[in-house]
Amino acid sequence: MLGHSSRPCPCPKYCFFVPLPATFAELQAGGGLMLYLPRVGWRADHSLQKLREVGFDDIVPVEGLDGATEDPWAIGAQRGLHFDVGLTGGEVACALSMIALWERVVDEALPYLLVFEDDVLPHPDIERLGTQYWAETPRDADFVFLGNQMDVDNVADSRCRVLASPSWCLHAYVISDEGARRALSLLRTQMEFDDRWLSAVDIEARTWMERGDIRYVCWNGTMLPKPFPVSDGPRTGVDLGPDVMRPKADTGLFYQNFSLGSAIWPQHAAANGGRRLRKPRAVLIAPTAPHRGGNGLAMRAGVALEGLARTCDVALVVAPYGYGTVSSWAKETAERILVLSDAHADPFLRRIPHVSSSERDLARLAYPRPFASTWSTPAGAAAIVELVSGQADLVYVTRSYLAPLAEPWLAGDQRTPLVLDVDEDDSQALRQLADVWRLEGNDPVAAQLMAADADKLELIANQWIPRADLALASSDVEVAALRTRFADLPARALPNPVPVRGAEGWAEPVDVAFVANFDYLPNQDAARWLCRQVLPRLRRRMGREVRVALAGSHIGPAVAELNGDGVVLVRDPWTVTPIYEATTIAVAPLRAGGGTRIKILEAFGHRRAVVSTSLGAEGLPVTSGKHLLIADSADDFADACGRALWDWSLRAALVSAAVEVAIAHSWPRVASMVSEIATEVLVSRRGGAGASPAITPPTCR
């Protein structure tokens, strides 16, 4: 349930009942509130002055929740409000601040409330125009959006001053008492009955408009000449004039003031004679193209890219042991991009896939380097040096087998700091998988190759991890293992992020879904175990057919042969959100591997109950029976799935606890952690600014 604020209203004149103002002059005289943050109070000062110049003399600033200094997800959870884990802290804080104002309308029995955000910019002729617009505004509206972004292309007559067309933005609006009650009721319904995350507050309001849940109108200013210039140029935040509209389709008579700029850079720029500081330069080396969804490697690289870009200009290097095309998002986020090619690869390992299987296996066993290190070569390191003209303030490497690519910056007096994200123990994961394959009677040569590569990966880790200024791992369990292996190693946990929720869509209804990257051998083993060992037992317990979806990328022959008899394959889904929406439970039946399972976090983020093995849930802050169900034998796993499928109340209880874990692993939070880590390492760096590599890259072993 939503709680109501008991704080007194700062506008005493509102505290007695009067109808919605009959005239615009009464609306101006009635006063209102402006949400602001003290750390950027200059924004509110400027906006309040602009409002006073056009007759709004009694607008009272009210401090909002600051997502940069407080934990808005935790504050929301205390009030029964769970926000989409893909939102930023600022978006969640803004939503909570707005909801608090709506609660105030109800608590204080206010007939209406005029609300502004601290970047509002009124039309200079608002006193004359406002009178005309208010005269056409219905007095029974729940919301009157004085500033907005309407879809004017979808309205019959865009010349009308007042329209009912769904819009975005809450920088200037009037909410009535009935509107506040209706909005709070809609939020309660969503949380208690619809079982859906809350989104940003303006998106929720737009959804209500589209569904016809609220009575609303928007002021339309599209037929008027733009009163201020529109710009998408840099925001310095130092010179607050002239006022500039944000480059959005603002169609009301109140706009968002682009000249107010960023909440961070103004102070820095002001301290440097009005000039922006040069951002540090970082090199991010990843084994696959960064993405905000997809497999775990891609998302861990993606959240690293986003976090580093908040602090640094990032040169992205993809050493394509993994797969994936560099997305438009990554291209926009990184300053430079290099995808290493065959020309940079180890000549021997590059040729391995093209020889006969018998020769290939013998050669791989004999060769001293693991296949994962194909692009960790002197040629690859030299190409990176050329990409950044030898200049980098920080090198951030994902996976220890790519660490040799950082060697040019680790030699000489001007050593550049190295952050090495090992993620998980690669050698341990391969040994576990080799043991499983031997136990299952699978290809013994393949198991031998896994064990051999595990030994080779361990040698690389032993050589390179101690050279890092900071080592990162995906869980406290992995960090403890690192500190046991490497005494005095600076190490900390960087959790895997919850994938950004994808687009809605349709998927075939199933009982159980296993979503994974099936190029990863532990996932192939998990799929076979689920379908061959667990599923027959589960069907006997349920007394009916149980349908399973195996969904993900790189479904090869080992998984494709499981298709049929109630097992559905979903190859390379554009978005996994419809798959989660169409399933009753999600599973993580892993018997090998390391790190933390993004597939579990992803299911939590989609509000789905999960059944996992102990290894599948290892490293996550979860308890069996509270956040998910854990079982390891085929019999116990089938029993756990049966309980979850049969008992709706059990699933609801698991989801209620699981969402807290998802919030703690939200993408914005993890990206902020990366940014903070980069800042800390740069501040305590050993070398000088813009350190250069050694002239000749040493041999990468």
Secondary structure by P-SEA (a helix, b strand, c coil): cbbbbccccccccccccccccccaaaaaaccbbbbbbcccaaaaaaaaaaaaaacccbbbbbbccccccccaaaaaaaacccccccccaaaaaaaaaaaaaaaaaaaacccbbbbbccccccccaaaaaaaaaaaacccccccccccccccccccccccccccccbbbbcccccccaaaaaaaaaaaaaaacccccccccaaaaaaaaaaaccccbbbbbcccccccbbbbcccccccccccccccccccccccccccccccccaaaaaaaccccccccbbbbbbbcccccccccaaaaaaaaaaaaaaaccccbbbbcccccccccaaaaaaccbbbbbccccccccccccccccaaaaaaaaaacccccccccccaaaaaaaaaaacccccbbbbcccccccccccccccccccbbbbccccaaaaaaaaaaaaaaaacccaaaaaaaaaaaaaaaaaaaaccccccbbbcccaaaaaaaaaacccccccccccccccccbbbbcccccbbbbcccccaaaaaaaaaaacccaaaaaaaaccbbbbbbcccccccccccccccccccccccccaaaaaaacccccccccccccccaaaaaaaaabbbbbbcccccccccccccccbbbbccaaaaaaaaaaaaccaaaaaaaaaaaaaaaaaacaaaaaaaaaaaaaaaaaaccccccccccccccccc
